[in-house]
Amino acid sequence: MKAFRYHEFGPVDVLRLEEVERPAPGPGQVLLRVAATSFNPVDDHIRLGVLAEMIPTPLPITPGLDIAGTVAALGDGVGGLREGDEVIAMVPLDVHGGAAEYAVVAADLVTAAPRSVPLIDAAALPLAGLAARQAAVELAGVKAGQTVLVNGAGGAVGGIVVQLAADAGATVTAVDGPRHTERLSGYGAARVVGPLDLDAGPAAVGGPFDVVVNHVRLAPDDLAKLTAYVADGGIVVSSAGPVPADEARAVRTAGVWVGPDAAHLADLVARVDAGRLRLHVADRRPLADLPAVHEEASTSKLPGKTVIVVA
């Protein structure tokens, strides 16, 4: 089978399309015929070796943490799945494997794919959706009547956070560039504003807010300014660096560290199929374009969430 792999950490040119042996599922595993994976910014960081100490992973690595595909074979002891089932999964950060024609995945990480979107587009959901759900549901506990600021709302994770918060009944202020305004308004944001002027303070964007969710990489001094955007007793959740708490005002802080979770992924799938969550796929590229996708991401030229079509 064909698979992209890299045998050393480094720039984009370490990625090689190779012919490798098709894997076989072991006990508790399934073999998936991969329809698509997707690019996530963490893929670039892992390839560069930035996370090698934090997430030890043996080389060679086949990138791709999101997988959408069909069940090709079942390992011993696997129940509840049949060959031909369309499924999605996020694999652990130290496993990877989506950028290949076949991938072996632990059966307990797999969930049925959404029925309401094409299977290749469903590859955009797992990591981004789980990160957004962790931020909005598990960490922030967004509920009806709250005010929520989402910084970096136009990205794959931020856009899902906006939808989860609006669906919970919160009033959402989405922060990103003007090209995202129409889409974010369609997601239920009550207000869409341009990039934050952190020195202007929260009043400039209708704050302070019960919840602030940050997905924008900022310098430590600027991250610290986000605390002022949180109302007394509120919380700031960040996936892009730590934000200091304010104990005097009972302002809490939390960081997103996403991992696979089939039950939470199934919840997101149910929201998609119920029309309560929309997936935005900015581009669909063939597997052969994977190095170009990594290159465009590293130079900030990627148009948004990009699905890598394998089959």
C-alpha positions as CSV (number, residue, x, y, z in Angstrom):
1,M,0.0,0.0,0.0
2,K,1.0,3.6,-0.4
3,A,1.8,5.7,2.7
4,F,3.6,8.9,3.5
5,R,6.3,8.5,6.1
6,Y,9.2,10.4,7.6
7,H,12.2,8.6,9.0
8,E,13.7,11.7,10.7
9,F,12.3,14.9,12.1
10,G,12.7,18.0,10.0
11,P,11.4,20.2,7.3
12,V,8.7,19.3,4.8
13,D,11.2,17.4,2.5
14,V,11.5,14.6,5.1
15,L,8.0,13.4,4.0
16,R,8.2,10.5,1.5
17,L,5.5,8.6,-0.3
18,E,6.5,5.0,0.1
19,E,5.2,1.5,-0.7
20,V,4.8,-0.3,2.6
21,E,3.3,-3.6,3.7
22,R,-0.4,-3.4,4.5
23,P,-0.9,-3.8,8.3
24,A,-3.0,-6.4,9.9
25,P,-5.2,-5.8,12.9
26,G,-4.3,-7.4,16.2
27,P,-6.6,-8.2,19.1
28,G,-9.0,-5.3,19.8
29,Q,-8.0,-3.5,16.6
30,V,-9.7,-2.8,13.3
31,L,-8.1,-2.3,9.9
32,L,-9.5,0.7,8.1
33,R,-9.4,1.4,4.4
34,V,-8.7,5.1,4.6
35,A,-11.0,7.5,2.7
36,A,-9.4,10.6,4.0
37,T,-7.4,12.2,6.8
38,S,-7.0,15.9,7.5
39,F,-4.2,18.3,8.3
40,N,-3.9,19.7,11.9
41,P,-1.3,22.2,13.0
42,V,0.1,19.7,15.5
43,D,1.1,17.5,12.5
44,D,3.6,20.2,11.6
45,H,5.0,20.5,15.1
46,I,5.3,16.7,15.4
47,R,7.2,16.5,12.1
48,L,9.6,19.2,13.1
49,G,10.4,17.3,16.3
50,V,9.2,20.1,18.5
51,L,7.0,17.6,20.5
52,A,9.5,14.7,20.4
53,E,10.2,14.8,24.2
54,M,6.7,15.5,25.2
55,I,5.2,12.8,22.9
56,P,7.8,10.1,22.3
57,T,7.0,8.4,19.0
58,P,9.1,5.8,17.3
59,L,10.2,6.6,13.7
60,P,9.2,6.2,11.0
61,I,6.0,8.1,11.4
62,T,3.0,8.1,9.0
63,P,1.3,11.4,9.8
64,G,-2.4,11.9,10.2
65,L,-4.3,11.9,13.4
66,D,-7.8,12.0,11.9
67,I,-9.1,9.1,10.0
68,A,-12.4,8.6,8.0
69,G,-12.8,5.2,6.3
70,T,-14.4,1.9,6.0
71,V,-13.8,-1.2,8.1
72,A,-11.7,-3.6,6.1
73,A,-10.9,-6.3,8.7
74,L,-11.6,-7.0,12.4
75,G,-9.0,-8.2,15.0
76,D,-9.9,-10.9,17.5
77,G,-12.3,-9.8,20.2
78,V,-13.8,-6.9,18.3
79,G,-17.6,-6.6,18.4
80,G,-20.1,-4.1,17.3
81,L,-18.4,-3.4,13.9
82,R,-18.7,-5.1,10.6
83,E,-16.6,-5.0,7.4
84,G,-17.8,-2.1,5.2
85,D,-19.0,0.1,8.1
86,E,-18.1,3.8,7.6
87,V,-16.3,5.1,10.6
88,I,-14.2,7.9,11.9
89,A,-11.6,8.1,14.6
90,M,-8.9,10.3,16.2
91,V,-5.8,8.2,16.9
92,P,-3.5,9.1,19.9
93,L,-0.8,11.8,19.4
94,D,1.9,9.1,19.6
95,V,0.3,6.8,17.0
96,H,-0.7,8.7,13.8
97,G,-1.3,6.7,10.6
98,G,-4.0,8.6,8.5
99,A,-1.9,9.4,5.5
100,A,-1.9,5.9,4.1
101,E,-4.3,3.7,2.2
102,Y,-4.9,1.5,5.2
103,A,-4.5,2.1,9.0
104,V,-4.9,0.0,12.1
105,V,-6.8,1.6,14.9
106,A,-7.9,0.5,18.3
107,A,-11.6,-0.5,18.0
108,D,-12.6,1.4,21.1
109,L,-11.5,4.7,19.4
110,V,-13.8,4.2,16.4
111,T,-17.3,5.6,16.0
112,A,-19.8,5.6,13.2
113,A,-19.3,8.3,10.7
114,P,-21.9,11.0,10.2
115,R,-24.6,10.0,7.7
116,S,-25.3,13.6,6.6
117,V,-21.9,14.6,5.2
118,P,-19.6,12.9,2.7
119,L,-17.2,10.4,4.3
120,I,-14.1,12.3,3.2
121,D,-15.5,15.5,4.8
122,A,-16.0,13.7,8.1
123,A,-12.2,13.5,8.4
124,A,-12.4,17.2,9.4
125,L,-14.3,16.4,12.6
126,P,-12.3,14.2,15.0
127,L,-9.4,16.2,16.4
128,A,-10.9,19.6,15.8
129,G,-14.2,18.6,17.2
130,L,-12.8,16.8,20.3
131,A,-10.6,19.9,21.1
132,A,-13.6,22.2,20.7
133,R,-15.8,20.0,22.8
134,Q,-13.1,19.7,25.5
135,A,-12.8,23.5,25.6
136,A,-16.5,24.4,25.5
137,V,-18.2,21.5,27.2
138,E,-15.8,19.7,29.5
139,L,-13.5,22.6,30.7
140,A,-15.7,25.7,30.4
141,G,-19.1,24.0,30.9
142,V,-20.8,26.7,28.8
143,K,-24.5,27.0,29.6
144,A,-27.5,29.0,28.7
145,G,-27.4,32.7,29.6
146,Q,-23.7,33.0,29.7
147,T,-21.6,35.3,27.5
148,V,-18.7,33.7,25.6
149,L,-15.8,35.3,23.7
150,V,-14.1,33.0,21.2
151,N,-10.7,34.3,20.0
152,G,-9.6,32.7,16.8
153,A,-13.2,31.7,15.9
154,G,-12.6,31.3,12.2
155,G,-10.3,28.3,12.6
156,A,-11.4,24.7,12.6
157,V,-11.5,24.4,16.4
158,G,-12.8,27.9,17.1
159,G,-15.7,27.5,14.6
160,I,-16.9,24.4,16.4
161,V,-16.5,26.1,19.8
162,V,-18.8,29.0,18.5
163,Q,-21.4,26.4,17.5
164,L,-21.3,24.4,20.7
165,A,-21.6,27.5,22.8
166,A,-24.4,29.0,20.8
167,D,-26.2,25.6,20.8
168,A,-25.9,25.6,24.6
169,G,-27.8,28.9,24.7
170,A,-24.9,31.3,25.3
171,T,-24.4,34.7,23.7
172,V,-21.3,34.4,21.6
173,T,-18.9,37.0,20.5
174,A,-16.6,35.6,17.8
175,V,-13.2,37.2,17.1
176,D,-11.5,36.8,13.7
177,G,-10.9,38.4,10.3
178,P,-13.8,39.8,8.2
179,R,-13.6,36.9,5.7
180,H,-15.1,34.7,8.4
181,T,-18.0,37.0,9.4
182,E,-20.8,35.5,7.4
183,R,-19.9,31.9,8.3
184,L,-19.5,32.7,12.1
185,S,-22.8,34.6,12.1
186,G,-24.4,31.5,10.5
187,Y,-23.0,29.4,13.3
188,G,-25.0,31.5,15.8
189,A,-22.5,34.1,16.9
190,A,-24.4,37.2,18.1
191,R,-21.5,39.4,17.2
192,V,-18.4,39.0,15.0
193,V,-15.5,41.4,15.6
194,G,-12.0,41.8,14.1
195,P,-8.8,40.8,15.8
196,L,-8.6,41.9,19.4
197,D,-6.8,45.1,20.4
198,L,-5.8,43.7,23.8
199,D,-4.8,47.1,25.1
200,A,-8.3,48.5,24.4
201,G,-9.7,46.2,27.1
202,P,-12.8,44.0,27.3
203,A,-15.4,46.9,27.1
204,A,-14.4,47.5,23.5
205,V,-15.9,44.2,22.5
206,G,-18.8,44.1,25.0
207,G,-17.0,42.3,27.8
208,P,-16.0,41.1,30.3
209,F,-17.3,37.6,29.5
210,D,-18.3,34.6,31.6
211,V,-16.1,32.4,29.4
212,V,-13.2,33.3,27.1
213,V,-11.8,30.6,24.7
214,N,-8.5,31.4,23.0
215,H,-7.1,29.7,20.0
216,V,-4.7,32.4,18.9
217,R,-1.0,32.1,19.5
218,L,0.1,35.2,21.4
219,A,3.2,36.3,23.3
220,P,3.1,35.6,27.1
221,D,2.4,39.2,27.9
222,D,-0.5,39.3,25.5
223,L,-1.9,36.0,26.8
224,A,-1.9,37.6,30.3
225,K,-4.1,40.4,29.1
226,L,-6.9,38.0,28.3
227,T,-7.5,37.5,32.0
228,A,-9.0,40.9,32.1
229,Y,-11.6,39.8,29.5
230,V,-13.1,37.3,32.0
231,A,-15.8,38.4,34.5
232,D,-15.4,37.6,38.2
233,G,-15.9,33.9,38.7
234,G,-15.4,33.1,35.1
235,I,-12.9,31.0,33.2
236,V,-10.5,31.4,30.3
237,V,-9.6,28.2,28.3
238,S,-6.7,28.3,25.9
239,S,-5.3,25.9,23.4
240,A,-2.4,28.3,22.5
241,G,-0.4,28.8,25.6
242,P,-1.1,29.3,29.3
243,V,-3.2,32.3,30.6
244,P,-2.8,33.3,34.2
245,A,-5.7,33.0,36.6
246,D,-6.8,35.8,38.9
247,E,-7.6,34.3,42.3
248,A,-8.7,37.7,43.7
249,R,-11.6,37.7,41.2
250,A,-12.0,33.9,41.2
251,V,-11.1,33.7,37.6
252,R,-10.0,30.2,36.6
253,T,-7.9,29.1,33.7
254,A,-7.5,25.8,31.8
255,G,-5.5,24.5,28.9
256,V,-6.7,22.2,26.1
257,W,-4.8,18.9,25.6
258,V,-6.9,16.9,23.2
259,G,-6.9,13.1,23.1
260,P,-9.1,10.4,21.4
261,D,-12.5,9.7,22.9
262,A,-15.0,7.6,21.0
263,A,-18.0,8.5,23.2
264,H,-17.3,12.3,22.9
265,L,-16.8,11.8,19.1
266,A,-20.1,10.0,18.9
267,D,-21.8,13.0,20.6
268,L,-20.3,15.3,18.0
269,V,-21.5,13.0,15.2
270,A,-25.0,13.1,16.6
271,R,-24.9,16.9,16.6
272,V,-23.8,16.9,12.9
273,D,-26.5,14.5,11.9
274,A,-29.1,16.6,13.8
275,G,-28.1,19.7,12.0
276,R,-26.7,21.3,15.2
277,L,-23.1,21.3,14.1
278,R,-21.7,22.2,10.7
279,L,-18.3,21.2,9.3
280,H,-16.3,23.7,7.3
281,V,-13.9,22.2,4.8
282,A,-11.8,24.9,3.1
283,D,-10.0,22.5,0.7
284,R,-9.8,18.9,-0.4
285,R,-6.4,17.7,-1.6
286,P,-5.1,14.3,-2.9
287,L,-2.7,12.3,-0.9
288,A,0.2,13.2,-3.2
289,D,-0.3,16.9,-2.1
290,L,0.5,16.2,1.5
291,P,4.0,17.8,1.4
292,A,2.5,20.9,-0.3
293,V,-0.1,21.1,2.4
294,H,2.5,21.0,5.1
295,E,4.5,23.6,3.3
296,E,1.5,25.9,2.9
297,A,0.7,25.5,6.5
298,S,4.2,26.4,7.6
299,T,4.0,29.7,5.6
300,S,0.4,30.5,6.7
301,K,-0.9,30.0,3.2
302,L,-3.3,27.2,3.9
303,P,-6.9,28.4,3.3
304,G,-8.3,26.6,6.4
305,K,-9.3,23.1,7.4
306,T,-7.9,20.9,4.7
307,V,-8.9,17.3,4.1
308,I,-6.4,14.9,2.5
309,V,-8.3,12.5,0.2
310,V,-6.7,9.1,0.2
311,A,-9.2,6.8,-1.5
